[in-house]
Amino acid sequence: MSKITFEIEGGEDVVIFASPGETLLSLARKANVAIDAPCSGNGSCGKCRVKLLEGEVGGGSSRHLTKEEVLDNWHLACVSTVEGDAVVHVPDIASAYKGRLKVADLSSQEEKSAFEMLWRNIEASGMQRDCGIKSIVVKLEEPTLDDTMPDNERLLRAAAQMLGIEADLSNCGDGTGLSMPYSVLKEVPVILRESGFEVKCIVRTDCTNAAEVIDVLLASDSTPICGLAVDVGTTTVSALLVSLETGEILAKANTGNGQIRYGADVINRIIEQQKPDGVNRLQEAIVRQTLEPLLEALCSRAKIAPKYIYRACFASNSTMNHLLMGVNANFLRMEPYVPAFFELSPLSPSLIGLELAPTATMRIAPNIGSYVGGDITSGAFVGMMWNRPEFGILIDLGTNGEIVFGNSDFLMACACSAGPAFEGGDISCGMRAADGAVEACKIDAETMIPSYAVIGGEKPVGICGSGIIDVVAELFRTGIINGKGKFNREGDRIRHDEYGIGRYILEFAENTAGSRDVSINEVDIDNFIRAKGAIFSAVMSLITPLGFTTEDLEYVMVAGGIGSGIDIQNAIRIGMLPSLPPEKYSYIGNSSLSGAYAMLVSHDAEKRVHDIARSMTYLELSTQPGYMDEFIAACFIPHTDASLFPL
């Protein structure tokens, strides 16, 4: 056995013992060391760079490493194999996806206004802000020798009288009155006597006359009755801790999805799930390594314990829903692309290993297809597309691209295989929106010198999705590249490798926080053109079969993690978004999280999301005649049909 020490920049060393031939990436996963591997270790992305400080590793070099990097002992963890004891340096950027992702500021005035607008729209459509959970303070007559009524009956009678319903004294929970589950009954005898027979009951009602006492607390306990809203994104997981009685957001938190170590896209994660113990490994990555720390952070900020969380709502894409629930997702990617479920009945969070209140229930926003899930049904709800007579589209841009088209009469949705380019995957210097990422760029047409903005304000390390859109748009605007993404001009910032592949240097190595130039090459641009082409061709494949054109669109809503940073004009310039007046575009933030929040605090909203899912038509693009023609036509800047993008 060999001793491998991972020296993590800015963190503590991690030691693990390994057999000869094991890769550094597989060891890192075993040791819970964060090494970014968007391709899940198949050697195609070149992002899992580590530096060998001591010892030797096998596996040879990679086309993703320059000669200078090889001489400086940089290796790709996915192809580097153990040959003996070694010390490996893991750069800080490898863990940035977990703790320093740039996400929407949920405390900003813009986000607060978005939530306020959401509720104005909901209430205007006749829905109520009521999730059926409330608290009542019940004063009981103390038992005597003349009154030996059992504790549970005494409490249920008094609480039912206050609620104006019958008590289910048989406690069978058959939907005919107020009942009490076993987990609460166990606590009742002691807490009644500690409180002097005056208690606060947490009561859950449904749309019938049935109700449950789901907790009994001291009457003096002023802790809010809480709920948890979660958006489980492929890259980012965001959550809100909410007062169920007032709708107030008590705490918010974001983190990277721990499943990222098994691949940036859903296909790689599904493949990983098929390996021995893969189902449990992927579920543990999201529950143990992501949701539990997120929950701990939320509760710490709000100064409450998880036992006060009685309701949870999740919104995720179809694959993330399956991985979260520990359900085999393999058949999502295989024709005829059938998911294991669209909708699930409310269930206990403890079934997936998430410990909230013993009586807590969790709800999942429903899927509508193999690649369109609850994040989109939630988004369509938040965008009020189901209640608007004019035609419009919702484009959710993240690791995956999903689009909804329609109005109050019908809604159609599809997902496009844009690949991970918008999250920095398939791009040589691409990275997620974390500290050190170039997020915006302008290029001087004469000098070809760029000016750019970096997340965190420090030296650049790479380029994130919004930055890639800007860079490509600026390269095209200034004539540095042509419509095929090939370089037209020469200069100090344009270099060619031994194969003749050109690249534009955004910043030279000596001015970056890494070991190499921050640049974009023709292969990167080609990958990006395919990604943007997938978005636009998906839009066209939704609207044209129904006889519509982009001119019929009255509004375009952009949602998702990357959406907040997009320069709409640049996205139009490169042919990613329809050529429409800027005033028709709006950014609606993390609509998946907003939808989960609405479901959390409103039964009416939850029911409406399910109604939307049942009525929405799912279009599987891979089987759609003409889609490939649309896609090929869109793989040009801006498009092979110039009339779609008038100057």
Secondary structure, 3 states (H helix, E strand, C coil): CEEEEEEECCCCCEEEEECCCCEHHHHHHHCCCCCCCCCCCCCCCCCCEEEEEEEEEECCCCCCCCHHHHHCCEEECCCCEEEEEEEEEECHHHHHHHHCECCCCCCCHHHHHHHHHHHHHHHHCCCCCCCCEEEEEEECCCCECCECCCHHHHHHHHHHHHHCCCECCCCCCCCCCEECCHHHHCCHHHHHHHCCCEEEEEEEECCCCCEEEEEEEECCCCCCCEEEEEEECCCEEEEEEEECCCCCEEEEEEEECHHHHHCCCHHHHHHHHCCCCHHHHHHHHHHHHHHHHHHHHHHHHHCCCHHHEEEEEEEECHHHHHHHHCCCCHHHCCCCCCCCCCCCCCECHHHHCCCCCCCCEEEECCCCCCCCCHHHHHHHHHCCHHHCCCCEEEEEECCCEEEEEECCCCEEEEEECCHHHHHCCCCCCECCCECCEEEEEEECCCCCCEEEEECCCCCCCEECHHHHHHHHHHHHHCCCECCCCCECCCCCCEEECCCCCEEEEEECHHHCCCCCCEEEEHHHHHHHHHHHHHHHHHHHHHHHHHCCCHHHCCEEEEECCCHHHCCHHHHHHCCCCCCCCHHHEEECCCHHHHHHHHHHHCHHHHHHHHHHHHHCEECCHHHCCCHHHHHHHHCCCCCCCHHHCCC
